[in-house]
Every structure is written in C-alpha cells, then in structure tokens.
C-alpha cells in the first residue's frame, strides 16, 4: 500500500506498525489486533479502524496488548487485559477495540 513505516512492535501473537502518517496497522492473532473480537486471525496488515481518525505518534506492545499515544496526548489501549493492563478499571475481560485509558482522559 506504499506506507512508510515509522515504528514496529511485536507482541506474543501479533505485531503492530505505526506509519509516518500516524496510522496503526496490526496483524496476527488475538484481541491485540483490535478488530473487535477476541480471536480475529489477521494474516496481513489491517488498519486499526477504531483509532484511524486520530494521529498516533507512538505505539508499544506488551505480551498481548497494545498502547497508542495520540498527537493530542490521549492514550488508547486494547488486547489481553488479565492484569488490568489496558487501564479500563477491571481485569475480567479482554479489550478487543481500542479504548481510552481511564483516569488519563
């Protein structure tokens, strides 16, 4: 697609790419892909649509989750949330769509 990659991150079962235009693409398996389901196997890079209207300036991945920082300073997280690492105030389910980290908004 002619994207210029600015940063790449690899988690346990998925990878994330930040482009020079501030878009995030993911590929692999699990909720870290950010497609809205817990087991979306994605074999090619997929634009994370839930944050595609944002300009993302940095990304990072953990074992099974991803965190993105916007140009405005908002933090989004998604993926495995078994220890509360997505910052949603609970640890009882995965976060399958990027969500703003609570307490920072």
Residue, then its C-alpha position, 0 to 999 in steps of 0.5 A: x500500500x506504499x506506507x512508510x513505516x515509522x515504528x514496529x512492535x511485536x507482541x506474543x501473537x501479533x505485531x503492530x506498525x505505526x506509519x509516518x502518517x500516524x496510522x496503526x496497522x496490526x496483524x496476527x492473532x488475538x484481541x491485540x489486533x483490535x478488530x473487535x473480537x477476541x480471536x480475529x486471525x489477521x494474516x496481513x496488515x489491517x488498519x486499526x479502524x477504531x483509532x484511524x481518525x486520530x494521529x498516533x505518534x507512538x505505539x508499544x506492545x506488551x505480551x498481548x496488548x497494545x498502547x497508542x499515544x495520540x498527537x493530542x496526548x490521549x492514550x488508547x489501549x486494547x488486547x489481553x487485559x488479565x492484569x488490568x493492563x489496558x487501564x479500563x478499571x477491571x481485569x475480567x475481560x479482554x479489550x478487543x477495540x481500542x479504548x481510552x485509558x481511564x483516569x488519563x482522559 
